[in-house]
Amino acid sequence: MMTETKLRTLAVEQIDAHLMIVRFDRPEVYNALNTDTSLDLRDLFAPLAFTPGNLRCVILTGRGDKAFSAGGDLKERLGMDDHAWRAQHAIIEEAAYAILNCSVPVIAAVNGVAMGGGCELALCCDFILAATHARFGLPEVTRGIMPGAGGTQNLPRAVGERRAKQLALTGAHFTAQQACEWGMVNELVEPAELMPRAIAIARTICDNAPIAARQIKKSIHHGLQTDLTTALAFEVQCYERMIPTDDRLEGVRAFNEKRKPSFTGR
Protein backbone atom coordinates (compact mmCIF):
# COMPACT_ATOMS: atom_id res chain seq x y z
CA MET A 1 0.00 0.00 0.00
CA MET A 2 2.94 2.32 -0.58
CA THR A 3 1.84 5.92 -1.04
CA GLU A 4 3.76 9.20 -1.23
CA THR A 5 2.48 12.57 -0.09
CA LYS A 6 4.25 15.83 -0.86
CA LEU A 7 4.08 18.49 1.82
CA ARG A 8 5.55 21.97 1.32
CA THR A 9 9.14 20.82 1.90
CA LEU A 10 8.84 17.16 2.88
CA ALA A 11 8.11 13.98 0.95
CA VAL A 12 6.25 11.47 3.10
CA GLU A 13 6.29 7.87 1.93
CA GLN A 14 3.95 5.45 3.68
CA ILE A 15 5.59 2.09 3.01
CA ASP A 16 2.79 0.19 4.75
CA ALA A 17 0.49 0.71 7.72
CA HIS A 18 3.42 0.49 10.14
CA LEU A 19 6.37 2.23 8.46
CA MET A 20 6.77 5.80 7.22
CA ILE A 21 9.76 7.47 5.52
CA VAL A 22 10.02 11.25 5.81
CA ARG A 23 12.44 13.04 3.47
CA PHE A 24 13.64 16.62 3.52
CA ASP A 25 12.83 17.54 -0.06
CA ARG A 26 14.82 20.65 -1.01
CA PRO A 27 17.89 19.03 -2.60
CA GLU A 28 18.65 22.13 -4.67
CA VAL A 29 19.62 23.94 -1.42
CA TYR A 30 21.09 20.92 0.38
CA ASN A 31 17.75 20.40 2.14
CA ALA A 32 18.16 23.62 4.11
CA LEU A 33 15.51 24.16 6.77
CA ASN A 34 13.20 27.07 6.11
CA THR A 35 10.06 28.07 8.00
CA ASP A 36 7.90 25.76 5.90
CA THR A 37 10.13 22.80 6.80
CA SER A 38 9.59 23.42 10.49
CA LEU A 39 5.86 23.82 9.97
CA ASP A 40 5.76 20.56 8.02
CA LEU A 41 7.75 18.68 10.67
CA ARG A 42 5.67 20.09 13.51
CA ASP A 43 2.37 19.29 11.83
CA LEU A 44 3.48 15.78 10.83
CA PHE A 45 5.14 14.66 14.08
CA ALA A 46 3.12 16.43 16.79
CA PRO A 47 0.07 14.13 16.55
CA LEU A 48 2.35 11.09 16.85
CA ALA A 49 3.06 11.89 20.50
CA PHE A 50 -0.32 10.51 21.53
CA THR A 51 -2.13 9.17 18.46
CA PRO A 52 0.30 7.13 16.33
CA GLY A 53 -2.47 4.86 15.07
CA ASN A 54 -0.98 1.82 13.37
CA LEU A 55 2.39 3.49 12.83
CA ARG A 56 5.28 1.63 14.45
CA CYS A 57 8.44 3.31 13.11
CA VAL A 58 9.56 6.42 11.20
CA ILE A 59 12.73 6.96 9.14
CA LEU A 60 13.89 10.57 8.70
CA THR A 61 16.30 11.24 5.83
CA GLY A 62 17.08 13.70 3.03
CA ARG A 63 16.41 13.72 -0.69
CA GLY A 64 19.50 13.03 -2.80
CA ASP A 65 22.96 11.82 -1.80
CA LYS A 66 24.59 15.10 -0.76
CA ALA A 67 22.67 16.32 2.25
CA PHE A 68 20.49 15.17 5.11
CA SER A 69 20.09 18.87 5.84
CA ALA A 70 22.60 21.72 5.71
CA GLY A 71 20.75 23.45 8.57
CA GLY A 72 18.81 26.67 8.81
CA ASP A 73 18.12 28.59 5.62
CA LEU A 74 20.19 31.73 6.23
CA LYS A 75 18.99 33.33 3.00
CA GLU A 76 15.46 33.30 4.39
CA ARG A 77 16.71 34.73 7.68
CA LEU A 78 18.62 37.61 6.07
CA GLY A 79 17.10 40.89 7.25
CA MET A 80 14.76 39.36 9.84
CA ASP A 81 14.12 41.70 12.76
CA ASP A 82 14.23 40.44 16.34
CA HIS A 83 10.49 39.74 16.48
CA ALA A 84 10.45 37.76 13.23
CA TRP A 85 13.55 35.79 14.27
CA ARG A 86 12.00 34.83 17.62
CA ALA A 87 8.72 33.85 15.98
CA GLN A 88 10.48 31.67 13.43
CA HIS A 89 12.69 30.04 16.04
CA ALA A 90 9.64 29.14 18.11
CA ILE A 91 8.39 27.09 15.16
CA ILE A 92 11.82 25.43 14.87
CA GLU A 93 11.66 24.48 18.55
CA GLU A 94 8.15 23.08 18.11
CA ALA A 95 9.34 20.93 15.20
CA ALA A 96 12.35 19.58 17.09
CA TYR A 97 10.32 18.83 20.20
CA ALA A 98 7.67 17.10 18.09
CA ILE A 99 10.31 14.66 16.83
CA LEU A 100 11.67 14.17 20.35
CA ASN A 101 8.18 13.51 21.71
CA CYS A 102 7.14 11.09 18.96
CA SER A 103 5.88 7.97 20.73
CA VAL A 104 7.13 5.55 18.06
CA PRO A 105 10.82 4.98 17.29
CA VAL A 106 12.37 7.45 14.84
CA ILE A 107 15.54 6.48 12.94
CA ALA A 108 17.72 9.15 11.33
CA ALA A 109 19.29 7.93 8.08
CA VAL A 110 21.91 10.61 7.48
CA ASN A 111 22.69 10.49 3.77
CA GLY A 112 25.11 13.42 3.55
CA VAL A 113 25.80 16.77 5.20
CA ALA A 114 24.03 17.33 8.54
CA MET A 115 24.97 20.76 9.80
CA GLY A 116 23.45 23.06 12.39
CA GLY A 117 19.74 22.42 12.62
CA GLY A 118 20.14 19.34 10.42
CA CYS A 119 22.56 17.84 12.94
CA GLU A 120 20.23 18.80 15.77
CA LEU A 121 17.22 17.13 14.14
CA ALA A 122 19.23 13.94 13.61
CA LEU A 123 20.07 14.05 17.33
CA CYS A 124 16.34 14.38 18.11
CA CYS A 125 15.82 10.92 16.61
CA ASP A 126 16.17 7.76 18.67
CA PHE A 127 19.31 6.66 16.88
CA ILE A 128 21.35 7.51 13.81
CA LEU A 129 22.61 5.52 10.84
CA ALA A 130 25.02 7.46 8.64
CA ALA A 131 26.45 7.07 5.18
CA THR A 132 30.23 6.84 5.23
CA HIS A 133 30.58 10.21 3.48
CA ALA A 134 28.27 12.08 5.87
CA ARG A 135 29.59 15.05 7.81
CA PHE A 136 28.23 16.73 10.91
CA GLY A 137 28.69 19.99 12.76
CA LEU A 138 27.12 22.66 14.94
CA PRO A 139 28.60 25.82 13.38
CA GLU A 140 26.07 28.26 14.90
CA VAL A 141 28.69 29.98 17.06
CA THR A 142 30.47 31.09 13.86
CA ARG A 143 27.27 32.94 12.87
CA GLY A 144 26.76 34.75 16.17
CA ILE A 145 24.16 32.34 17.54
CA MET A 146 24.07 28.93 19.23
CA PRO A 147 22.30 25.59 18.75
CA GLY A 148 18.68 26.05 19.76
CA ALA A 149 16.87 22.91 18.63
CA GLY A 150 18.18 20.59 21.33
CA GLY A 151 21.81 20.52 20.21
CA THR A 152 23.37 21.66 23.49
CA GLN A 153 21.37 18.99 25.33
CA ASN A 154 21.27 16.01 22.96
CA LEU A 155 24.90 16.21 21.77
CA PRO A 156 26.46 15.96 25.27
CA ARG A 157 24.13 13.08 26.05
CA ALA A 158 25.51 11.33 22.96
CA VAL A 159 29.24 12.19 23.05
CA GLY A 160 29.87 13.48 26.57
CA GLU A 161 30.00 16.97 28.03
CA ARG A 162 33.60 17.87 27.26
CA ARG A 163 33.59 16.77 23.63
CA ALA A 164 30.23 18.47 23.06
CA LYS A 165 31.60 21.71 24.47
CA GLN A 166 34.59 21.56 22.15
CA LEU A 167 32.42 20.90 19.10
CA ALA A 168 29.81 23.56 19.89
CA LEU A 169 32.32 26.22 20.98
CA THR A 170 34.54 25.81 17.91
CA GLY A 171 31.82 25.07 15.35
CA ALA A 172 34.11 22.36 13.98
CA HIS A 173 32.85 19.86 11.42
CA PHE A 174 33.35 16.16 12.09
CA THR A 175 33.09 13.00 10.04
CA ALA A 176 30.61 10.15 10.26
CA GLN A 177 33.51 7.95 11.35
CA GLN A 178 34.27 10.26 14.27
CA ALA A 179 30.59 10.50 15.18
CA CYS A 180 30.42 6.70 15.26
CA GLU A 181 33.55 6.39 17.38
CA TRP A 182 32.15 8.94 19.85
CA GLY A 183 28.79 7.15 20.20
CA MET A 184 26.60 9.65 18.37
CA VAL A 185 26.10 7.44 15.29
CA ASN A 186 25.09 3.81 15.72
CA GLU A 187 26.26 2.45 12.38
CA LEU A 188 28.26 3.54 9.33
CA VAL A 189 26.80 2.31 6.06
CA GLU A 190 27.92 2.61 2.45
CA PRO A 191 25.72 5.20 0.73
CA ALA A 192 23.92 2.74 -1.53
CA GLU A 193 23.08 0.56 1.46
CA LEU A 194 21.91 3.28 3.83
CA MET A 195 18.18 3.15 3.13
CA PRO A 196 18.01 -0.64 2.75
CA ARG A 197 19.74 -0.96 6.12
CA ALA A 198 17.47 1.64 7.74
CA ILE A 199 14.38 -0.06 6.33
CA ALA A 200 15.59 -3.49 7.50
CA ILE A 201 16.03 -2.22 11.06
CA ALA A 202 12.71 -0.39 10.91
CA ARG A 203 10.92 -3.54 9.74
CA THR A 204 12.42 -5.48 12.65
CA ILE A 205 11.03 -2.85 15.00
CA CYS A 206 7.67 -2.96 13.21
CA ASP A 207 7.50 -6.75 13.63
CA ASN A 208 7.93 -6.43 17.39
CA ALA A 209 5.14 -5.63 19.83
CA PRO A 210 4.29 -1.93 19.24
CA ILE A 211 3.08 -1.18 22.76
CA ALA A 212 6.26 -2.72 24.16
CA ALA A 213 8.40 -0.70 21.73
CA ARG A 214 6.71 2.56 22.73
CA GLN A 215 7.07 1.74 26.43
CA ILE A 216 10.77 0.87 26.00
CA LYS A 217 11.37 4.21 24.26
CA LYS A 218 9.49 6.08 26.97
CA SER A 219 11.28 4.27 29.80
CA ILE A 220 14.77 4.91 28.42
CA HIS A 221 14.12 8.53 27.40
CA HIS A 222 12.47 9.68 30.61
CA GLY A 223 14.49 7.44 32.89
CA LEU A 224 17.72 9.09 31.78
CA GLN A 225 16.37 12.46 32.92
CA THR A 226 16.16 11.45 36.58
CA ASP A 227 17.93 9.51 39.35
CA LEU A 228 18.23 5.73 39.20
CA THR A 229 15.73 4.98 41.97
CA THR A 230 13.04 7.11 40.33
CA ALA A 231 13.92 5.69 36.90
CA LEU A 232 13.54 2.11 38.12
CA ALA A 233 10.12 2.92 39.58
CA PHE A 234 9.13 4.49 36.25
CA GLU A 235 10.37 1.41 34.38
CA VAL A 236 8.05 -0.81 36.42
CA GLN A 237 5.11 1.47 35.59
CA CYS A 238 5.99 1.22 31.90
CA TYR A 239 6.27 -2.57 32.22
CA GLU A 240 2.87 -2.95 33.87
CA ARG A 241 1.22 -1.24 30.89
CA MET A 242 1.89 -4.42 28.86
CA ILE A 243 0.57 -7.02 31.32
CA PRO A 244 -3.12 -6.77 30.27
CA THR A 245 -2.40 -6.62 26.52
CA ASP A 246 -3.27 -9.18 23.86
CA ASP A 247 0.28 -8.80 22.55
CA ARG A 248 1.74 -10.19 25.79
CA LEU A 249 -0.47 -13.26 25.47
CA GLU A 250 0.40 -13.60 21.78
CA GLY A 251 4.13 -13.39 22.48
CA VAL A 252 3.98 -16.22 25.00
CA ARG A 253 1.74 -18.36 22.78
CA ALA A 254 4.00 -17.88 19.76
CA PHE A 255 7.08 -18.85 21.75
CA ASN A 256 5.46 -22.07 22.98
CA GLU A 257 4.04 -22.86 19.54
CA LYS A 258 7.46 -22.21 17.95
CA ARG A 259 6.18 -19.62 15.46
CA LYS A 260 6.64 -15.94 14.75
CA PRO A 261 4.25 -13.80 16.77
CA SER A 262 1.66 -11.61 15.09
CA PHE A 263 1.26 -8.47 17.18
CA THR A 264 -1.80 -6.25 16.82
CA GLY A 265 -0.96 -3.42 19.19
CA ARG A 266 -3.76 -4.32 21.57
DAURCOR-V342394 format. One line per field, one symbol per residue. ss: DSSP state (H for helix, E for strand, L for the rest). A space follows every 10 residues. Layout:
ss->???
This chain:
ss->LLEEEELLLE EEEELLLLEE EEEELLHHHL LLELHHHHHH HHHHHHHHHL LLLLLLEEEE EELLLLEEEL LELHHHHLLL LHHHHHHHHH HHHHHHHHHH LLLLEEEEEE LLEEELHHHH HHHHLLEEEE ELLLEEELHH HHHLLLLLLL HHHHHHHHHL HHHHHHHHHH LLEEEHHHHH HHLLLLEEEL HHHHHHHHHH HHHHHHHLLH HHHHHHHHHH HHHLLLLHHH HHHHHHHHHH HHHLLHHHHH HHHHHHLLLL LLLLLL
